[in-house]
């Protein structure tokens, strides 16, 4: 591993805990954290709030912003990164990024999403996200962690891979 800080995308569908785990992981590693949702254009947030899934054209500028933000004070970013081409787009802007996929059963995700009142992402879009999700391929630098654990166990599982050592 080099002296450079790792670049990490904590990914998965709505309700998997990307923001919570991403912030905790960044703190544990002494890195900066950014919730990728904060980079969405207002039009994307309005669309999702109306229960309308984003299409690839909606996501393109957002994914570019996520890639540009990596390593500029935010070494860990929470971002759904559901499709391979989305991850490739982020990788093009931030070579060496590692994707941490918080994966779990639909019923666990549905319960979590329904317990987030006021979030712009309505529970109705969970099935759309699950249908869109493309599993990580063997050639992608990534870690997959079961989200049906405590946050401490999830962080420990991520750290135990040895991919995220810092100076």
C-alpha positions, 0 to 999 in steps of 0.5 A: 500500500502507498502512503496515499490515503485510500479512496473508498465508495461505500455503496448499496441501495437505499437503506443499507447504511451507506451514510452511517457506515461511511462516516464511521469508517472514515472516522475510524481511518482518520479520513474525510467523509462526504455523503454523495447525496449532497452532490445530487442536483436539485432536479434529481432530489425533486424527482426521487422525492416524487417517487420517480427513479433516476435514469442514467442521464440524471445520474451522469453529472452526479457520478462525475461530481462524486468522482471529482470529490474523492480525494479532495478532503473526502476520501470516503463517499457514500454513493449508491453506485448500483451499476458497473458503468456507474462504478466505471465512471467514478473509477475514471475520475478516481483511479484506485477507488475501492467499493465497499458494498453493504449487501443484505436481504430485501426485508431488512432493507425495507424495514430500514427504509421505512424507518427514515421519515422525511428522507427524500428517497421514498420506500417505493423506490427500493424495488427499483434500486434492487432491480438496477443493482449489478453485483460487483464483478471479480475484476472490481477492487471491492469488499462485500459486507452483510449489512445485517450486523451492528455498525461496529461489526460491519466496520470491523469486517471492512477493516479486517480485509486489510485494504484500508490501512492508513499511516 
